[in-house]
Amino acid sequence: MARPPVLGEEALGAAMAAPDAPAWEVVDGRLVTSVTSASFPAALDFVMAVGRLAEEADHHPDIDIRWRTVHLALVTHDAGGLTELDLSLARAIDRLRPEVVTDDYH
């Protein structure tokens, strides 16, 4: 599958300011976020749901689970930066949040 091009600074800034922007931050060239769930099993369920989205998109985030909190990072490694794939998957993951988030996630 051909990967989309890396977003330039201006395009990325516009995408992150758009009304449909993912609720993620850009840190060190990656999109990052954390999601806190009600319990460790709920955090694992969230990771499984993210995994299904990632497989459908053929694009996989870095995932770190710390008890009830799941830390996610996205970057299109083979393109060398952030692309529309990252933004699209981040928006899809954001739609899972209401099902698992019990606290503020920032």
C-alpha positions, 0 to 999 in steps of 0.5 A, spaced: 500 500 500 502 506 498 503 511 503 501 518 503 506 524 503 508 527 510 504 533 512 508 539 512 508 544 518 503 548 515 498 542 513 499 539 520 498 545 523 491 546 519 489 539 520 490 540 528 486 546 528 480 544 524 474 542 527 475 535 526 482 535 529 484 529 533 484 530 541 491 528 540 498 532 541 504 533 537 510 531 541 517 530 537 514 529 531 509 524 533 501 524 535 500 522 542 495 521 547 493 518 553 486 514 555 484 512 562 479 507 563 475 504 569 479 498 570 485 494 567 481 490 564 477 495 561 484 498 558 485 492 555 478 492 552 480 499 549 487 496 546 483 490 543 478 495 540 484 500 537 488 493 535 482 492 530 482 499 528 489 499 526 488 492 522 483 495 518 487 501 517 493 497 516 497 502 520 499 501 527 500 505 533 505 504 539 501 502 545 504 502 552 499 500 558 500 502 565 495 500 569 488 503 567 492 508 562 493 507 555 498 511 552 498 511 544 503 514 539 502 515 532 507 516 526 508 513 519 515 510 520 515 508 513 514 515 510 518 518 515 513 523 519 506 524 520 501 523 514 493 523 513 494 516 516 496 518 523 490 523 523 485 518 520 487 513 525 487 518 531 480 521 529 477 513 529 481 512 536 477 518 539 471 515 537 472 510 542 473 514 548 466 515 550 466 507 551 472 507 556 474 514 558 472 515 566 477 521 567 480 526 564 485 524 559 490 529 558 
